[in-house]
Amino acid sequence: MQPIPYSELQNLKGFAGGGFGFIYKAKHKQHGTVVYKELDIRILREKYAQFVLVELECMNSNHV
């Protein structure tokens, strides 16, 4: 698997929502039909913040 520059993709069509963004099908000259995932930074930040809070909670509960 290798990254493909967005500028080389044609005919993007929404496919499905994922846990961290949205997935599209697209056409590429060399590779044919490919999948493109657009990451949603707001979701990533939210999930990372939740992870940090859980980790802090675990750390605090071990020191009680």
N, C-alpha and C positions, 0 to 999 in steps of 0.2 A: 504494500500500500504506500502511495506517495501523495504528497499534497499537489493539487492542481491549482494554478492561479485562477481566481474568480473571473478575470478578464477572458479566459479561454472557454468559459461555459456559455452555452446557448440554451434557449427554451426552458428556463427554470420553471418548474411547476411544483407548488406546495404538495407535500406528501403526508407529513404527520408532525405532530408536536412531540418533542422529546422531553426528557427530564431537565435539560439545560438549554433548550432552544427549539429550533424548528428544522425539519428535514425537508430537503427538496430533491427532486429528480432533475437531471440536466443532461444535455448532450455535449460531448467533447469529440473533437475531430479524430483524435488518436485512440481514445479509450471507449468510444461509444457512449452508452448510457452510464452515468455515474450518479452517486449520491453526494449531496452537499449539505453539511450541517452548519447552520448559523447559530453561534452561541449567543445566549442572552446574558449579558454581563450582570444585569439586575438579579437574575435567578442565581447566578454563580455567587454573587456577593451574599445573597440571603442564605444560601445553603452553607457557604463557608462560615458565615457568622453563627449559624446554628451549631455547626461542628465545633467552633471555638467555645461557645457557651457550654456545650455538653462536656467538652474536655475540661474546662475550668470547674464545672460542677463535680466531675469525677475527682479532680485533684483536691478540691476542698473537702469532699467527703472522706478522702483517705487520710487527711490530716486532722480529723476531729478526734 
